[in-house]
Amino acid sequence: MKYFFCLLCFVSIISSGFAQKQKVWLDADTGNEMDDLYAIVRLVKEASIELIGLSSAHFNNPDLLVFEKWNAYDSKGLNTVAESQRLNEQILKALGRITISHPIGADRQIGRSWGEEDARDSEAAQAIIKAVKSLPENEKLDILTIGAMTNIASALILAPEIKSRIRCFSLGAQYNPKTKVWNKNEFNIRNDLNAFDYLLNLEGFDLTMMCLEASKPFQFHREDTYSKLDETNAAKKILEDRWREQNPQDEIRVMWDLALVEAYLNPALAQIKTVKTPPENKSRKIRAYIKIDEKALAEDFWSTLKN
């Protein structure tokens, strides 16, 4: 009986440890550039967290209306969120993790061009709401956004009661830690400025920004990257093909999205500072990454990819 009791306690402790894995959701405009796929692979391979969702984000921008090409795509008729969704499903299948929830997101920004805060409902917004509400009362969902913030903003507008159950880590905007000046002239933010303003103004919402200044040093060299990707592995082949197809002319790429994921997973290798929101927004405190150890974070990525 004593042996059985000890065994039961051991199993209980182990089970409790597994139950305490941080649950994470990634929202990605995967179709836009190449580094989203690297960020997705890194999160899927992380054993210390539980990736419970991967939603697709749009990357609508004015260039699609006036230029024939956007990266390697023909602009005419391009459904940006559908392309992100296609790639999300492709990489999850290659990794053998298609069972991870992967709902499609909104096809455009919240509100209208002049502002407003009307939600853009989608499968992704509803899935985020459901995921948060299904958590035990003492747990929070960490949501990482590496594109327009439409889906997370819409989820919060539709279900404001989930606000306290989310910690959000987002790639976007510019922030100068010396002058303490914000600049919203950045691709992700411009694709849904309404969503960013909504989240900045949301009192009590836990928001951490990975801005351009902090992530820019995180760069990969093309040939070095190719040499480390084994084409016999389906997921690694997708990563190499994506660079070859989307950005073959670039010898060096800033891995913006991967920078956020790596910094989130390795907090000891990134410096975060509490900062004030921009002056045009509600005055409150959020956080921003100020500096990252880009070399150590790159080493962590390649080390993880070997497994």
Buried (B, 14 or more C-beta within 10 A) or exposed (E): EEEEEEEEEEEEEEEEEEEEBBBBBBBBBBBBBBBBBBBBBBBBBBEEBBBBBBBBBBBBBEEBEEEEEBBEBEBEEBEBBBBBBBBBBBBBEBBEBEEBBBBBBBBBBBBEEEEEBEBBBBBBBBBBBBBBEEBEEEBBBBBBBBBBBBBBBBBBBBBEEBBEBBBBBBBBBBBEBEEEEBBBEBBBBBBBBBBBBBBBBBEEBBBBBBBBBBBBBBBBEBEEBEEBBEEEBBBBBBBBBBBEEBBEEEEEBBBBBBBBBBBBBBEEBBBBEEBEBBEEBEEBEBBBBBBBBBEEBBEBBEEBBEE
